[in-house]
Amino acid sequence: MKPSIACIITIELGTNGVRVFAFDLNGKVIGSMKGHHPTFHTEPDYSEQDPEQIFITTLYLLKNLLNECIHPKKYRVACICFSASMHSVVAVDKSGSPLGYAITWADNRAKKEAQELRQSALGKRLYEATGTPIHPMSPLLKIAWIRHRDKERFRQTSKFLSIKSYIIHQLTGEYLVDHSIASATGLLNIHTVGWEADALKYAGITASQLPDLAPVFTTAGKLKKAYQQSFGLPAETKILIGSSDGCLATLGDGVKGEGKATITIEDSGAVRVMGPTVLKDEQMRFFNYLLTENCYVSGGPTNNAGNIFEWFTRQFGDFTHPYDMENSMRQLVEEASQVPAGSDGLLFLPYLLGERAPIWNADARGAYFGLNIRHERKHFVRATIEGILYEIYSIGKTLGEQRTIKSLSVNGTFGTIPFWTQMISDMYNRPVRVRQRSHSVSFGAFLLSATEMGIYRSLDEAARTVELPDVYKPDKQRHAVYADYFGIFEKLSSKMSDEFTAIASLQQKYSSSSDHTAAEPVKPITRKKQKSKL
């Protein structure tokens, strides 16, 4: 007998790992799995990942989820929907093989190109056309960097893909990019929804070197026969191209319409709103990304969020068991709860990976400020969390100049830690709603899939069904403390701009001239295509 109970599977290609969820058609989670993959920082300002490793991780998780949760319960997979982090670049040759590692959103190697373009008339025109701030995160700048600094790779490149486009091509043979991911490249005109000629010219490429554009509801071909057999899925299983993680996290929290905003805190973070109009800003501080026609997800991103707390934990946490990151972080959060708001005068600038919104300074660096003889490790822990959230608050404060924010929701692995969520409520002085039982990006992908299947008539209707039952209310006394310390945080972030540039220049100078004893940096290489066997 054939399975008769339909389900939807979502695959999120995130920065720190891959998440696979299965939902029934009522939005209830049937099962989920997560696998991690590393980021390599082989040189200053470099952040890279192995696209083949991400693909293998995806195959492994999907097969295990199917074998453990789907096939034994006789579910029929109606749809597999993809989401992914933005701004990645995978250069591939004519056979579709990667030419070196994928460059991620956190990579700042193109900061010189970004600075020059941002200060030019062309940069302003491109920002207005594409909605993508001029910053090294942008694939537009990454491709320009490869063109000028890695000429052999540029010469060999047949197409420049996102990680999601690469994974979908591996599975189906199709070269596609959804409008949402494309609108975060700095190469798409979000008003005409076509590749922007001036951006292509600046990058030195043609539209044929990019994947074909497709709406988020597009079916991305069929699984190759080898994967149909390996996964035990029929040929008619729908592969939905899906959207970006940011857009789907916003949809998954039901943030569609005026007065609503959502905060995501994963490895990176963002504050977002969704509506029918583009945010216009002379200072080019906000992104405007497409979800569907006349529906824009706007806001500001930070490079430095949960990844910074993980860094702190690796350096200073107590590991009862080797590699037990989650337990170590839990212990540090408990320690931080013993310190009053404001960390007894200790402030942390979290800019370990440079910064995007609202200061848009790739040279920004981290610092502890206000240190005195009475401070202990617990103060550093709390100050680290507060610094990450002051940065998140600074984005929301800037966004508030353009949009009224009456209601606030939080999602992401770190945002939904109760201690962090309460701190966000206190800083913003607003109630904060959160869903603890499932992941907002994956739930957004479910809503997108369910709308495509006709379960909902529109994304508006789908968004209205979202319920966030857990509410955190602000404490006025703590809010007053945070407001005072945030004023100093904001001034430091601005006043230290020259020093950020100076120290970054020295780091580059001496890193380039030193005789390193560490392993040689990974160089871009052409790899032979490997067949994945499961």
Summary of the structure (lengths in Angstrom):
residues: 534
radius of gyration: 22.4
end to end distance: 25.7
largest distance: 72.1
contacts: 1917
relative contact order: 0.13
helix: 39%
strand: 22%
